Amino acid sequence: MDSLSQIEVEDVTKVYRFKGTEFPIIKNVSFKVKKRDFTCIVGPSGCGKSTLLKMMAGLEKPTYGAIRFEGERIKGPHPKISMVFQSFALFPWRTVLQNVELGLEGKHLSKTDRLRIARELLEMVGLKGYEDSYPKALSGGMKQRVGIARALAVDPEVVLMDEAFSALDEYTSAALREDILDIWRDTGKTFILVTHNLREAVEMAEDVIVLSSKPTTVRRIVKIALKRPRHSDDPDFVRIHKDLYRLLREELETTMVRYRLRRIKELREVEDIEKMEDEN
């Protein structure tokens, strides 16, 4: 293993089978993520970004290929890898504090230690004073902060985030992105974010992995060396944003061409069948 790499995705293919037919969703995807990096994954809608992230979390298995954490093949949920979901995934019958405690309950910790860790993390994400609240009383941004605190509670080395800001309004999303970057810098953890927001990717990432349309491959890995904090009106920021947009637009255009060609083929097949029926 490359000594600098923490996560290695090696020739990963994901195939779904339906009525004896195989449908490749992800095909021969390979990339590496360095320790303490902030990496974003972008690609056309429906290309399999979330599926790829779930495989990295050990929640799904690749059909072929392997995903490794520090050289060890990931075969299921890993204690050093945690995930933040787009849908918050909080338990409504548990308080904010109890939701954050959840990941600690399987560890050999006293109740006192679990409460201490959960309270410290809630203060870190700006939710001190909301410990006894229930999820229904929280805004979307607050719910996601609980999700982030819960993911950090198990002290992971890698935090995976699946469209973590997409369900939030722009103001809340911007504030939460700043907080996440602060946590990333302060904790030294590796963050991997799946996003459809290119500006978000340029603002946050060291590397942006651009995926193609299905069957998904790695189109390009774009390195971003801009100084932080990054500003969207900076000429270099704008240039990188345009480059990413161009790559995704090309993928969408390719997808549309493939769709049109497939439709033409289907129509010709139908016409051939109709001609045969007329001749008979």
BELJOWO-V850848 format. One record per residue. N is the residue number from 1. RES is the residue in one small letter. PSI is psi in radians with two decimals (999 if undefined). NEAR is the number of other ideal C-beta (glycine too) atoms within 10 Angstrom. D_CENTER is the distance of its C-alpha to the mean C-alpha in whole Angstrom. Layout:
n:N res:RES psi:PSI near:NEAR d_center:D_CENTER
n:N res:RES psi:PSI near:NEAR d_center:D_CENTER
This chain:
n:1 res:m psi:2.46 near:12 d_center:23
n:2 res:d psi:2.21 near:9 d_center:23
n:3 res:s psi:-0.37 near:8 d_center:24
n:4 res:l psi:-0.25 near:11 d_center:21
n:5 res:s psi:2.36 near:17 d_center:18
n:6 res:q psi:-0.71 near:22 d_center:16
n:7 res:i psi:2.28 near:23 d_center:14
n:8 res:e psi:2.15 near:20 d_center:15
n:9 res:v psi:2.03 near:22 d_center:14
n:10 res:e psi:1.85 near:16 d_center:18
n:11 res:d psi:0.83 near:12 d_center:19
n:12 res:v psi:2.24 near:22 d_center:16
n:13 res:t psi:2.38 near:17 d_center:17
n:14 res:k psi:2.13 near:23 d_center:16
n:15 res:v psi:2.30 near:14 d_center:19
n:16 res:y psi:2.45 near:11 d_center:20
n:17 res:r psi:2.32 near:9 d_center:24
n:18 res:f psi:2.05 near:7 d_center:26
n:19 res:k psi:0.77 near:4 d_center:30
n:20 res:g psi:-0.03 near:5 d_center:30
n:21 res:t psi:2.39 near:7 d_center:28
n:22 res:e psi:2.35 near:9 d_center:25
n:23 res:f psi:1.78 near:11 d_center:22
n:24 res:p psi:2.15 near:16 d_center:20
n:25 res:i psi:-0.78 near:17 d_center:16
n:26 res:i psi:2.34 near:26 d_center:15
n:27 res:k psi:2.04 near:19 d_center:18
n:28 res:n psi:0.86 near:15 d_center:18
n:29 res:v psi:2.24 near:24 d_center:15
n:30 res:s psi:2.36 near:12 d_center:16
n:31 res:f psi:2.92 near:18 d_center:14
n:32 res:k psi:2.58 near:18 d_center:15
n:33 res:v psi:2.16 near:24 d_center:13
n:34 res:k psi:2.65 near:15 d_center:16
n:35 res:k psi:2.36 near:15 d_center:17
n:36 res:r psi:0.14 near:16 d_center:16
n:37 res:d psi:2.79 near:18 d_center:14
n:38 res:f psi:1.96 near:21 d_center:12
n:39 res:t psi:2.41 near:23 d_center:9
n:40 res:c psi:2.54 near:26 d_center:7
n:41 res:i psi:2.14 near:27 d_center:7
n:42 res:v psi:2.80 near:25 d_center:9
n:43 res:g psi:2.96 near:25 d_center:11
n:44 res:p psi:2.68 near:21 d_center:13
n:45 res:s psi:2.37 near:9 d_center:13
n:46 res:g psi:0.19 near:13 d_center:13
n:47 res:c psi:-0.17 near:24 d_center:12
n:48 res:g psi:0.32 near:23 d_center:10
n:49 res:k psi:-0.85 near:22 d_center:7
n:50 res:s psi:-0.65 near:16 d_center:6
n:51 res:t psi:-0.73 near:19 d_center:9
n:52 res:l psi:-0.74 near:28 d_center:8
n:53 res:l psi:-0.71 near:21 d_center:5
n:54 res:k psi:-0.61 near:19 d_center:8
n:55 res:m psi:-0.63 near:23 d_center:11
n:56 res:m psi:-0.50 near:25 d_center:9
n:57 res:a psi:-0.17 near:20 d_center:10
n:58 res:g psi:0.20 near:16 d_center:13
n:59 res:l psi:-0.38 near:15 d_center:13
n:60 res:e psi:2.76 near:14 d_center:14
n:61 res:k psi:2.46 near:13 d_center:16
n:62 res:p psi:2.58 near:21 d_center:16
n:63 res:t psi:-0.74 near:17 d_center:19
n:64 res:y psi:2.78 near:14 d_center:20
n:65 res:g psi:-3.04 near:17 d_center:19
n:66 res:a psi:2.68 near:15 d_center:18
n:67 res:i psi:2.27 near:21 d_center:15
n:68 res:r psi:2.50 near:16 d_center:17
n:69 res:f psi:2.00 near:21 d_center:16
n:70 res:e psi:0.78 near:15 d_center:19
n:71 res:g psi:-0.25 near:11 d_center:21
n:72 res:e psi:2.24 near:10 d_center:21
n:73 res:r psi:2.30 near:10 d_center:19
n:74 res:i psi:2.07 near:21 d_center:17
n:75 res:k psi:-0.11 near:10 d_center:19
n:76 res:g psi:-3.05 near:8 d_center:17
n:77 res:p psi:2.32 near:11 d_center:16
n:78 res:h psi:2.37 near:18 d_center:16
n:79 res:p psi:-0.32 near:12 d_center:18
n:80 res:k psi:0.13 near:15 d_center:16
n:81 res:i psi:2.16 near:23 d_center:13
n:82 res:s psi:2.91 near:24 d_center:11
n:83 res:m psi:2.45 near:23 d_center:9
n:84 res:v psi:2.20 near:22 d_center:9
n:85 res:f psi:2.66 near:18 d_center:9
n:86 res:q psi:-0.65 near:17 d_center:9
n:87 res:s psi:0.21 near:11 d_center:13
n:88 res:f psi:-0.82 near:19 d_center:13
n:89 res:a psi:0.74 near:14 d_center:15
n:90 res:l psi:2.66 near:22 d_center:18
n:91 res:f psi:2.04 near:12 d_center:21
n:92 res:p psi:-0.39 near:8 d_center:24
n:93 res:w psi:-0.03 near:9 d_center:27
n:94 res:r psi:2.52 near:15 d_center:26
n:95 res:t psi:2.99 near:17 d_center:26
n:96 res:v psi:-0.84 near:26 d_center:24
n:97 res:l psi:-0.75 near:20 d_center:25
n:98 res:q psi:-0.60 near:18 d_center:25
n:99 res:n psi:-0.72 near:25 d_center:21
n:100 res:v psi:-0.61 near:31 d_center:21
n:101 res:e psi:-0.38 near:21 d_center:23
n:102 res:l psi:-0.83 near:16 d_center:22
n:103 res:g psi:-0.27 near:21 d_center:20
n:104 res:l psi:-0.20 near:19 d_center:23
n:105 res:e psi:-0.42 near:11 d_center:25
n:106 res:g psi:-0.04 near:9 d_center:25
n:107 res:k psi:2.80 near:13 d_center:26
n:108 res:h psi:1.23 near:6 d_center:30
n:109 res:l psi:2.59 near:14 d_center:30
n:110 res:s psi:2.81 near:8 d_center:33
n:111 res:k psi:-0.67 near:10 d_center:32
n:112 res:t psi:-0.79 near:8 d_center:33
n:113 res:d psi:-0.69 near:12 d_center:30
n:114 res:r psi:-0.77 near:20 d_center:28
n:115 res:l psi:-0.71 near:17 d_center:29
n:116 res:r psi:-0.84 near:12 d_center:29
n:117 res:i psi:-0.78 near:21 d_center:26
n:118 res:a psi:-0.74 near:23 d_center:24
n:119 res:r psi:-0.70 near:17 d_center:26
n:120 res:e psi:-0.72 near:14 d_center:26
n:121 res:l psi:-0.66 near:23 d_center:22
n:122 res:l psi:-0.62 near:23 d_center:23
n:123 res:e psi:-0.68 near:13 d_center:25
n:124 res:m psi:-0.68 near:18 d_center:22
n:125 res:v psi:0.19 near:22 d_center:20
n:126 res:g psi:0.48 near:15 d_center:23
n:127 res:l psi:0.41 near:21 d_center:24
n:128 res:k psi:2.31 near:11 d_center:27
n:129 res:g psi:-0.19 near:10 d_center:30
n:130 res:y psi:0.24 near:17 d_center:27
n:131 res:e psi:-0.68 near:16 d_center:27
n:132 res:d psi:0.09 near:10 d_center:30
n:133 res:s psi:2.76 near:15 d_center:28
n:134 res:y psi:2.69 near:16 d_center:26
n:135 res:p psi:-0.61 near:18 d_center:23
n:136 res:k psi:-0.36 near:8 d_center:25
n:137 res:a psi:0.00 near:12 d_center:27
n:138 res:l psi:2.67 near:18 d_center:24
n:139 res:s psi:2.97 near:11 d_center:22
n:140 res:g psi:-0.74 near:15 d_center:18
n:141 res:g psi:-0.69 near:18 d_center:18
n:142 res:m psi:-0.69 near:20 d_center:20
n:143 res:k psi:-0.72 near:21 d_center:18
n:144 res:q psi:-0.55 near:27 d_center:14
n:145 res:r psi:-0.66 near:27 d_center:16
n:146 res:v psi:-0.75 near:26 d_center:18
n:147 res:g psi:-0.68 near:25 d_center:14
n:148 res:i psi:-0.77 near:24 d_center:13
n:149 res:a psi:-0.69 near:27 d_center:17
n:150 res:r psi:-0.71 near:27 d_center:17
n:151 res:a psi:-0.60 near:22 d_center:14
n:152 res:l psi:-0.32 near:22 d_center:16
n:153 res:a psi:-0.59 near:23 d_center:19
n:154 res:v psi:0.10 near:16 d_center:19
n:155 res:d psi:1.00 near:15 d_center:19
n:156 res:p psi:2.85 near:19 d_center:16
n:157 res:e psi:-0.41 near:19 d_center:16
n:158 res:v psi:2.27 near:22 d_center:12
n:159 res:v psi:2.09 near:23 d_center:10
n:160 res:l psi:2.36 near:24 d_center:6
n:161 res:m psi:2.10 near:25 d_center:5
n:162 res:d psi:1.75 near:22 d_center:4
n:163 res:e psi:0.81 near:19 d_center:6
n:164 res:a psi:-0.34 near:27 d_center:8
n:165 res:f psi:-0.06 near:24 d_center:11
n:166 res:s psi:-0.41 near:13 d_center:11
n:167 res:a psi:0.09 near:15 d_center:14
n:168 res:l psi:2.73 near:19 d_center:16
n:169 res:d psi:2.85 near:11 d_center:19
n:170 res:e psi:-0.70 near:9 d_center:19
n:171 res:y psi:-0.84 near:9 d_center:21
n:172 res:t psi:-0.72 near:17 d_center:19
n:173 res:s psi:-0.77 near:19 d_center:16
n:174 res:a psi:-0.75 near:14 d_center:17
n:175 res:a psi:-0.72 near:15 d_center:19
n:176 res:l psi:-0.60 near:21 d_center:16
n:177 res:r psi:-0.73 near:19 d_center:14
n:178 res:e psi:-0.73 near:13 d_center:18
n:179 res:d psi:-0.73 near:15 d_center:18
n:180 res:i psi:-0.72 near:23 d_center:14
n:181 res:l psi:-0.64 near:17 d_center:16
n:182 res:d psi:-0.78 near:12 d_center:19
n:183 res:i psi:-0.72 near:18 d_center:17
n:184 res:w psi:-0.81 near:17 d_center:16
n:185 res:r psi:-0.74 near:12 d_center:19
n:186 res:d psi:-0.60 near:9 d_center:21
n:187 res:t psi:-0.39 near:16 d_center:19
n:188 res:g psi:0.33 near:9 d_center:19
n:189 res:k psi:2.82 near:20 d_center:15
n:190 res:t psi:2.26 near:23 d_center:13
n:191 res:f psi:2.39 near:24 d_center:9
n:192 res:i psi:2.05 near:26 d_center:6
n:193 res:l psi:2.18 near:26 d_center:4
n:194 res:v psi:2.25 near:26 d_center:3
n:195 res:t psi:2.67 near:22 d_center:6
n:196 res:h psi:-0.05 near:14 d_center:10
n:197 res:n psi:1.87 near:18 d_center:12
n:198 res:l psi:-0.64 near:20 d_center:13
n:199 res:r psi:-0.68 near:18 d_center:15
n:200 res:e psi:-0.76 near:20 d_center:13
n:201 res:a psi:-0.78 near:26 d_center:11
n:202 res:v psi:-0.64 near:25 d_center:15
n:203 res:e psi:-0.63 near:22 d_center:16
n:204 res:m psi:-0.54 near:25 d_center:13
n:205 res:a psi:2.65 near:25 d_center:12
n:206 res:e psi:-0.69 near:16 d_center:15
n:207 res:d psi:2.42 near:19 d_center:13
n:208 res:v psi:2.07 near:24 d_center:12
n:209 res:i psi:1.99 near:24 d_center:11
n:210 res:v psi:2.06 near:21 d_center:12
n:211 res:l psi:2.68 near:25 d_center:12
n:212 res:s psi:3.12 near:22 d_center:15
n:213 res:s psi:2.94 near:23 d_center:16
n:214 res:k psi:2.52 near:18 d_center:17
n:215 res:p psi:2.27 near:17 d_center:18
n:216 res:t psi:2.30 near:26 d_center:15
n:217 res:t psi:3.01 near:16 d_center:16
n:218 res:v psi:1.99 near:17 d_center:15
n:219 res:r psi:-0.77 near:19 d_center:17
n:220 res:r psi:2.68 near:12 d_center:17
n:221 res:i psi:2.05 near:12 d_center:15
n:222 res:v psi:2.11 near:18 d_center:17
n:223 res:k psi:2.37 near:9 d_center:18
n:224 res:i psi:1.98 near:19 d_center:18
n:225 res:a psi:0.41 near:7 d_center:21
n:226 res:l psi:2.53 near:15 d_center:22
n:227 res:k psi:2.67 near:8 d_center:23
n:228 res:r psi:2.58 near:9 d_center:22
n:229 res:p psi:2.64 near:8 d_center:22
n:230 res:r psi:2.50 near:17 d_center:21
n:231 res:h psi:2.35 near:12 d_center:23
n:232 res:s psi:-0.26 near:10 d_center:22
n:233 res:d psi:0.00 near:6 d_center:26
n:234 res:d psi:2.32 near:14 d_center:26
n:235 res:p psi:-0.68 near:7 d_center:27
n:236 res:d psi:-0.64 near:14 d_center:25
n:237 res:f psi:-0.82 near:17 d_center:22
n:238 res:v psi:-0.73 near:14 d_center:23
n:239 res:r psi:-0.81 near:11 d_center:24
n:240 res:i psi:-0.71 near:23 d_center:20
n:241 res:h psi:-0.77 near:17 d_center:19
n:242 res:k psi:-0.69 near:11 d_center:22
n:243 res:d psi:-0.76 near:15 d_center:21
n:244 res:l psi:-0.72 near:21 d_center:17
n:245 res:y psi:-0.73 near:12 d_center:18
n:246 res:r psi:-0.75 near:10 d_center:21
n:247 res:l psi:-0.76 near:19 d_center:19
n:248 res:l psi:-0.62 near:21 d_center:17
n:249 res:r psi:-0.70 near:11 d_center:20
n:250 res:e psi:-0.67 near:13 d_center:22
n:251 res:e psi:-0.72 near:19 d_center:19
n:252 res:l psi:-0.71 near:12 d_center:20
n:253 res:e psi:-0.70 near:11 d_center:24
n:254 res:t psi:-0.73 near:13 d_center:24
n:255 res:t psi:-0.73 near:16 d_center:22
n:256 res:m psi:-0.68 near:11 d_center:25
n:257 res:v psi:-0.78 near:10 d_center:28
n:258 res:r psi:-0.73 near:12 d_center:27
n:259 res:y psi:-0.78 near:11 d_center:27
n:260 res:r psi:-0.74 near:10 d_center:30
n:261 res:l psi:-0.68 near:10 d_center:31
n:262 res:r psi:-0.70 near:10 d_center:31
n:263 res:r psi:-0.69 near:10 d_center:32
n:264 res:i psi:-0.75 near:10 d_center:35
n:265 res:k psi:-0.75 near:10 d_center:36
n:266 res:e psi:-0.72 near:10 d_center:35
n:267 res:l psi:-0.69 near:10 d_center:38
n:268 res:r psi:-0.67 near:10 d_center:40
n:269 res:e psi:-0.70 near:10 d_center:40
n:270 res:v psi:-0.74 near:10 d_center:41
n:271 res:e psi:-0.70 near:10 d_center:44
n:272 res:d psi:-0.72 near:10 d_center:45
n:273 res:i psi:-0.74 near:10 d_center:45
n:274 res:e psi:-0.68 near:10 d_center:47
n:275 res:k psi:-0.73 near:10 d_center:50
n:276 res:m psi:-0.68 near:9 d_center:50
n:277 res:e psi:-0.68 near:8 d_center:51
n:278 res:d psi:-0.67 near:7 d_center:53
n:279 res:e psi:-0.57 near:6 d_center:55
n:280 res:n psi:999 near:5 d_center:56
